[in-house]
Amino acid sequence: MLKHNPFLKNTPLILLGALWFASGQANDAVNFWCADFAQSVNTECTPIDDPVKMAAAFGKGFDTIGGELTLTKIQELPQDSTAALSIKAKNANFNTTSQVAINTTGIKVNTVEFVSSEELIINVTVQAEINAQTQHDITVTTPLNDGTTETVTGVLYITEPSALPEIISIVPSSVKQGANNATVTLYAVGAHFDESSVVDFGDNHITVKEMTVHSENSLTVVLSVDSSALKKLYHITVTTGGETVKDAKDYGFLSVYQSALPEPVTVADDDSTEPVNSPPTDSTDVDEPQINPQPTATNTDNDIDQADTNPDDAVIVANDDSIEPVNSPSTNSTDVDEPQINPQPTATNTDNDIDQADTNPDAVTVTDDESTEPVNSPSTDSTDVDEPQINPQPTATNTDEPLPPLSHPGKIQISPDNSDKVDENAGFYRLTVQRLEGSDGEVSVKVETLGLNQSQIAIAGQDFEINSHTLTWFDGDSDAKELMITLIDDDEFEGDEILNLKLVKVTGDAILESTTLMVTIVDNENDDVEIVPGINGPNTPVIRICPEKGEMKYECSAKNITITDLKVSESGHIDGGTLKGTLENNGWVTNFILESGSQLENNSWVANLMIKPEAVLIGGILTSYIISEGTLIDIDFRGAFVRGGYLGGSIFNNSEVNGYFEDVSLMPNTRIIGGALKGQIEGDPQYPALLESLKVMRNSHLSHIIIGSNVELPNDVTLGDGVVKMENAVAINPAGEVETQALMIGGSSVNDGDFKLQNELSRSDSITIYSRIQVEPAHIGLRAEILICAAYKPLTSPRRKPLFYMIDTEDDIHLWDEEIANLVTFREIESLWEIEDIEIYSGFFDFTGVLNIYFGYRLEDGTVVYNLKTIDATIIE
């Protein structure tokens, strides 16, 4: 979990697109297709006189470059794992005889399931000895009816396993709004799924109707999806006892799509597609503003000059070629011309360095010497709608679970009316177990107690008498069964203790529900424990000796004690110990050592910690002094300093004593807000960290960092490799250009190398492209659509006007008629966050040419906010 990139994982292969010069450029585009693109991919060229058909050919050309089909995304699995993967290839001819092979001993394809001509589901096992950070070829061979064999190739990338249990795959990964019996299968690593596991999608519009556990790392659930469920990605959490398993994607795992999707504009592949002008209306027509993204000027070193840290001056340099917007044809009604808006080009800086003076996001834009003449494409009478493709549900494999019975044996559960508290001197505790919703056949269930020999946990033989018992219902019997648990009343003061009861090993095909119950045994002796003063914590005394496991509701001393699995309640405070396991803190933890491999889930306050390598602290408030060789994630710091180690997620420094972070390494896409930084500050080369509203202290050194807004850089701060800055965005609405405080930056990394604004790569190199948006403050919380578009030029004719394309939610490519209102949606966002990280592309470009990529978002009122500085990629042979 700590090593994977939270924003870029298993991104789909897409062909970037945006602006298309329509009818007036058709002949030139035909020549381009035949003379340049088709030659660059070694295919025969047939002239095409229809821009729509040419778009289809262009898209198909990408999928069949070199005469070989490729899978549409890089697959990814960790070492020592088994999971199902959905593999897709456009224009493929998969069938039930398709075979899948991976060219490595130690990686086994267990099953292959046919879904459609463009999709297969494969179940793969990766052995532990396979090296991490390696790529392995996937080959799909399909015998065709004409006697030939089709070959589709792809890549499986092997990663290191997470330090924590996590969900690595879900098949299928999308369900429809209103689905009543949607079946999905989860695959995890390091988990311990069983019949008591609870699967949660974080939303009451998605409910789990049934669950089948296949193994400790695999289960299948049947879902009911409410028709009002939002169209978005949902996080998945599986809780089994004290274990919580979450999905590996920070932006969600299960997608809910619309029950009746409006069809995006599609690209036809026959001669019947002819654009038709829409008829005039009686209303007043308003010409939409014509927006022309400009080419990006290049700055060859990408340095931030030290002097440019002041966020003020924007310099716009125009060339001598005019851009002449052309209004759309008028109708019989009264026309009103809206202002014509021409987005400016972005200066390109080729080495990704920041000159110290430029740390404030100012746009420096230079246009090229070619004129851009937008022409409105004719409107059509209607929009063709493709029905959404719904994948058949996967078949669970490798499971010993019996097939669902035709009878109704019912559900077995602990009665919800049971008390969870009993006095120690009550003599016994009565457990009631129910059989509901059926009584067919004989069923039984075993009751187990989970008493552990630790403080605060009831101990079998000392606090109660029972270890296990079996309850049986005969055919037709649906009466509740009771189990009597004898309580032992002693004379020692022990505090309240916990008796955990669990239903296991059900027989007769009955379903287990409400399988666990925690019973508090209330102590009836007096507390005469000596009070020990607290240390560096709240002004309350610390009493008791801390337990190693269980739950602590009081103040206790952990001196000379090693904590292995403890929960500190809101009223608890533990002081002076060592953690070698897991600790959930809802109270106070002070003066602690976190040993390697430990995890502290902090929901409250901690102070004075020493964190060893590979130990992790997640969340909460940190104060006083933190010496770290481990990892801190999503923290609110209010102390003197954090020295050393790694920071990840969102890091807030709200210290009122000028607290700072010193000599820290920043994990992929970390964000630090407020306070100060000191010493060596190093971000991730591929996914640099973002700094906002903070001061970098004198004589510090930064590398692989994105400089955001309100960052103070003294003259003696040195800037190393990969230091770039956020740039001012542009915002427009139907009335014209509007002011915005939004900032944006985008870039790419080749072969997992450094993040750069511009990159050059060959067709055999892999590239990852993503963007980061600091949203306009007034737009935070609003619904929005992400827009991705790009211009393409061939290497053979660099001065030729580019082809422009846009991409929809299905990753399909379309020509754009240059009307802002006609830009299709790439991704939907229900509520904009302060920072939005947009996954754009991860994979290979099997063509040559130059791509200039634009990105941004559109609000429901028509406002569009987008980048001036493009992401540039040059693909050579």
C-alpha positions, 0 to 999 in steps of 0.5 A, spaced: 500 500 500 505 504 501 509 503 495 503 503 490 502 510 486 495 512 489 493 516 483 496 512 477 494 504 477 492 500 472 490 506 468 486 504 461 490 505 454 487 511 451 488 515 445 489 523 447 484 528 443 482 534 442 481 540 437 479 538 430 479 543 424 472 540 421 470 541 414 474 546 411 480 542 413 478 535 410 482 535 404 488 537 408 487 531 413 486 526 407 492 528 405 495 527 412 492 521 413 495 518 407 502 521 406 504 521 414 500 517 419 499 511 415 506 511 412 509 511 419 505 505 422 507 501 415 500 500 413 497 501 406 493 508 405 486 508 402 484 516 401 478 517 406 474 524 404 469 523 410 472 526 417 468 522 421 470 516 417 477 518 418 477 519 425 475 511 426 481 509 421 485 513 425 483 510 432 483 503 429 490 505 426 493 506 433 490 499 435 493 495 429 500 498 429 505 494 426 499 489 424 499 486 431 493 488 436 495 490 443 491 489 450 488 496 452 492 497 459 497 494 463 495 489 468 498 489 475 499 484 480 503 483 487 508 477 488 505 471 492 497 473 489 492 470 485 486 474 482 482 475 476 483 480 471 479 483 465 483 483 459 481 487 453 483 489 446 479 493 441 478 490 434 480 483 437 476 477 435 476 473 442 472 467 442 471 460 447 477 457 444 482 463 445 488 461 449 492 466 454 499 465 456 504 468 460 512 467 458 514 466 465 515 460 470 512 462 476 506 465 473 500 461 472 494 462 468 489 458 472 482 459 467 480 463 461 473 465 461 470 468 454 466 475 455 466 478 448 470 478 442 474 484 445 474 481 453 476 475 457 477 474 464 483 470 466 485 468 473 492 468 474 497 466 480 504 469 481 508 466 486 512 469 491 519 468 488 517 472 482 522 479 482 518 485 483 518 491 478 518 486 472 514 486 466 512 479 463 509 478 456 501 476 456 500 473 449 492 471 447 492 466 441 485 465 438 484 461 432 479 464 427 474 461 422 478 462 416 484 458 419 488 463 421 490 465 428 490 472 431 495 474 436 494 479 441 499 482 446 500 485 453 504 486 459 503 484 466 507 488 471 509 485 478 509 489 484 511 488 491 506 486 496 503 491 500 505 491 508 498 491 509 492 487 507 489 490 501 484 488 495 487 488 489 482 486 484 474 486 483 471 482 477 467 485 474 469 492 476 462 496 474 455 495 476 449 498 473 444 503 477 438 499 479 441 492 479 438 487 483 443 481 483 449 484 481 455 479 482 462 481 483 468 477 486 474 480 490 481 478 490 486 480 496 493 479 499 494 478 506 487 477 508 483 472 512 476 472 509 471 468 513 464 467 514 464 473 519 467 478 514 463 484 512 463 487 505 462 495 505 462 499 499 461 506 503 454 507 501 447 505 503 445 505 496 449 499 495 447 493 499 450 486 500 445 481 499 449 474 499 456 473 500 460 466 499 467 466 501 472 462 497 479 462 500 482 467 505 483 472 499 477 471 495 470 472 496 464 473 492 458 478 493 451 479 490 449 486 490 443 490 490 444 497 487 439 502 488 437 506 482 439 513 485 446 510 487 451 516 484 455 514 478 462 514 481 467 510 483 466 506 490 471 504 495 471 497 498 472 495 505 472 488 508 472 487 515 473 480 519 474 481 526 479 486 528 482 486 520 480 491 515 482 490 508 481 496 503 482 497 496 488 499 493 486 505 489 485 512 493 480 514 488 475 508 488 475 501 486 467 499 484 464 503 478 457 504 478 454 506 471 448 509 469 442 505 467 440 508 461 446 512 458 446 517 453 450 515 447 456 519 446 457 521 439 460 515 436 465 515 430 462 511 424 465 506 420 461 506 413 459 511 408 452 512 411 454 517 416 453 524 413 453 530 418 447 534 417 445 541 419 440 542 425 434 546 423 433 553 425 429 554 431 424 560 433 428 562 439 434 567 439 441 563 437 447 565 440 454 563 437 458 559 442 465 562 443 470 559 439 476 557 443 482 555 440 488 552 444 494 554 442 501 550 441 506 550 446 512 554 446 518 550 449 523 552 454 529 547 454 531 547 461 524 547 465 528 551 471 525 555 476 529 562 477 530 563 484 527 570 483 520 568 480 517 566 487 513 572 487 506 570 484 505 576 480 507 577 472 504 574 466 508 575 460 504 573 453 508 573 447 504 573 441 506 571 434 504 574 427 499 569 425 492 571 426 487 566 429 480 568 425 474 565 429 469 563 424 462 564 427 457 558 426 451 559 421 446 563 423 439 561 423 432 564 421 432 567 428 435 573 431 443 572 432 447 574 438 455 574 437 458 572 443 465 574 444 471 569 441 476 567 446 482 564 444 486 560 449 493 562 449 499 557 448 503 555 453 511 556 453 514 549 454 520 548 458 524 542 456 528 540 462 523 541 468 527 545 472 524 551 476 528 558 476 528 560 483 524 567 480 518 563 477 516 559 483 509 563 483 505 560 478 505 565 472 503 563 465 509 565 459 506 563 453 509 563 446 505 562 439 508 558 433 508 561 426 502 557 424 495 560 423 489 556 426 483 557 423 477 554 426 471 552 422 465 550 426 462 543 424 455 542 421 450 540 427 446 534 426 439 532 427 440 527 432 445 524 436 446 516 435 446 512 442 450 506 443 447 502 448 452 501 454 456 494 454 454 490 460 459 484 461 457 478 463 458 476 471 464 472 472 464 465 474 468 464 481 473 459 480 478 455 485 472 454 490 470 449 495 463 452 496 457 448 494 452 450 489 446 454 492 441 449 494 434 449 492 431 448 499 430 454 504 435 452 510 434 459 513 439 464 516 443 462 523 444 469 527 445 471 534 439 474 536 440 482 536 436 482 542 442 479 546 445 484 551 452 486 550 453 487 558 453 482 564 455 483 571 460 478 573 456 475 579 450 474 575 452 466 575 451 465 567 450 469 561 444 466 556 446 466 548 440 466 544 441 463 536 436 464 531 434 460 525 430 465 520 427 465 513 427 457 512 427 451 516 428 446 510 433 440 512 437 439 518 443 445 520 448 446 525 452 451 528 458 451 532 459 457 538 466 459 539 469 463 544 475 468 543 478 469 550 485 471 550 490 471 556 491 478 556 488 484 561 481 486 559 480 480 555 475 474 559 479 468 560 476 461 559 477 457 565 478 463 570 472 468 568 467 463 564 466 456 563 465 454 555 470 453 549 465 451 544 458 448 543 454 446 537 447 447 536 443 443 532 436 444 528 432 438 525 428 439 519 422 444 520 425 446 526 426 454 527 425 455 534 431 459 537 436 455 541 440 458 547 447 456 550 448 458 557 455 460 559 457 460 566 461 466 569 466 465 575 466 471 580 472 472 583 475 476 588 480 480 584 479 487 581 480 486 574 476 491 571 471 490 566 473 484 561 470 482 554 468 475 552 467 475 544 463 469 542 462 467 534 458 463 530 462 458 526 462 452 521 455 452 519 452 446 516 446 444 512 447 450 507 444 455 512 447 462 511 451 465 517 449 472 519 450 477 525 456 472 527 459 475 532 457 478 539 462 482 544 459 481 551 462 486 557 463 482 563 462 488 569 467 487 574 464 488 581 470 488 585 473 495 588 479 498 584 485 500 589 490 500 584 496 505 586 496 512 582 502 513 578 503 520 575 502 521 568 508 524 563 507 529 558 500 528 557 493 531 559 493 533 566 490 526 569 493 521 573 495 515 569 493 508 573 494 501 571 499 497 567 497 497 560 495 490 557 499 488 551 492 486 547 485 488 547 482 495 549 484 500 554 479 505 557 483 508 562 490 511 563 495 506 564 503 505 564 506 501 558 513 502 561 517 495 559 511 493 556 511 491 548 504 492 545 502 487 540 494 489 538 491 494 542 485 499 542 485 505 546 478 508 547 477 516 547 478 516 555 484 512 555 491 514 555 497 509 554 504 512 556 512 510 555 512 503 551 514 499 545 509 497 539 510 491 535 504 490 532 498 494 531 495 500 535 488 504 534 488 510 538 482 514 540 485 517 546 492 519 548 499 515 546 505 518 549 513 517 549 512 511 545 517 507 540 514 504 534 518 498 532 519 496 524 513 493 521 508 496 526 502 500 525 499 505 529 492 508 526 491 514 530 484 518 530 486 522 536 493 525 539 500 522 540 506 525 542 514 524 543 515 518 538 520 514 535 518 511 529 523 505 526 524 503 519 518 500 516 513 502 521 507 506 519 503 511 523 496 513 519 492 520 521 491 524 527 494 529 531 502 529 532 505 534 537 512 535 541 518 531 538 517 526 532 524 522 530 522 518 524 525 512 520 518 510 518 512 513 514 507 518 517 501 518 512 495 524 513 497 527 519 496 534 522 502 536 526 502 541 531 509 540 535 516 542 534 519 538 529 518 531 525 525 529 523 527 524 518 523 518 515 517 519 509 511 523 509 505 521 505 498 523 503 496 530 505 500 533 511 498 539 514 503 543 519 498 547 524 504 548 529 503 554 533 511 554 535 514 554 528 514 547 527 518 544 521 519 538 517 526 536 517 530 531 512 524 528 510 523 524 503 516 525 500 512 519 497 508 519 491 503 525 490 504 527 497 501 534 499 504 538 504 500 545 507 503 550 511 509 550 516 516 550 514 521 545 511 528 544 513 534 540 510 534 535 505 527 535 502 526 529 496 520 528 493 518 522 488 522 522 481 516 520 478 510 523 482 513 529 485 510 532 492 506 538 492 508 544 497 503 549 498 503 555 503 509 554 507 516 557 508 522 553 506 528 554 511 535 557 509 540 553 506 535 547 504 535 543 498 529 541 494 528 535 489 523 532 485 518 537 488 512 541 485 511 548 487 504 550 489 501 557 491 504 561 497 511 558 497 517 562 500 524 560 497 530 564 500 535 565 495 540 560 499 535 555 498 538 550 492 533 547 487 535 540 484 532 535 479 525 535 478 523 541 481 517 544 477 511 549 479 504 549 478 501 554 472 495 559 472 489 556 469 484 559 464 477 559 465 471 561 460 464 561 460 459 562 455 459 570 456 467 570 455 473 569 459 473 569 467 478 570 473 480 564 476 485 562 482 486 555 479 493 552 478 495 546 474 501 542 472 501 535 468 507 531 465 509 524 464 515 519 466 518 514 461 520 507 463 518 509 470 523 515 470 523 522 472 516 526 472 517 531 466 513 536 462 516 534 456 518 527 454 521 524 448 520 516 447 521 510 442 515 506 441 518 500 445 518 505 451 512 505 456 510 512 458 505 514 464 501 521 464 498 524 469 495 531 471 494 535 478 489 541 478 488 545 484 481 547 484 478 554 484 476 555 491 469 557 489 468 550 485 470 546 491 464 541 492 461 542 485 459 537 480 464 537 474 466 533 468 474 532 467 476 533 459 482 530 456 484 532 449 490 533 445 493 535 438 497 530 434 502 532 428 507 527 425 514 527 425 514 527 417 510 533 416 512 537 423 509 544 420 502 541 418 496 543 422 495 538 427 489 533 428 485 534 434 481 529 438 477 528 444 476 522 448 469 520 452 468 516 458 469 509 454 475 511 452 473 512 445 476 517 440 472 522 437 473 528 432 471 535 436 468 540 432 471 546 436 465 547 440 466 547 447 459 545 448 460 539 444 466 536 448 465 529 451 466 527 458 472 523 460 471 522 467 465 525 472 466 527 479 460 528 483 464 533 488 470 537 486 476 536 491 481 542 493 486 538 489 484 533 483 489 528 480 487 526 474 490 519 471 490 520 463 494 514 460 499 509 462 502 504 457 505 504 450 505 509 444 506 504 438 506 510 433 510 516 431 509 523 432 508 529 437 502 529 442 500 536 446 495 534 451 490 539 454 486 537 460 481 541 465 474 541 468 467 543 466 462 545 471 454 544 470 453 552 468 458 551 462 464 554 465 471 550 463 477 551 467 483 548 463 491 548 462 495 553 458 502 549 459 501 542 455 503 536 456 508 534 451 510 527 448 514 526 442 514 519 440 520 516 435 522 510 432 
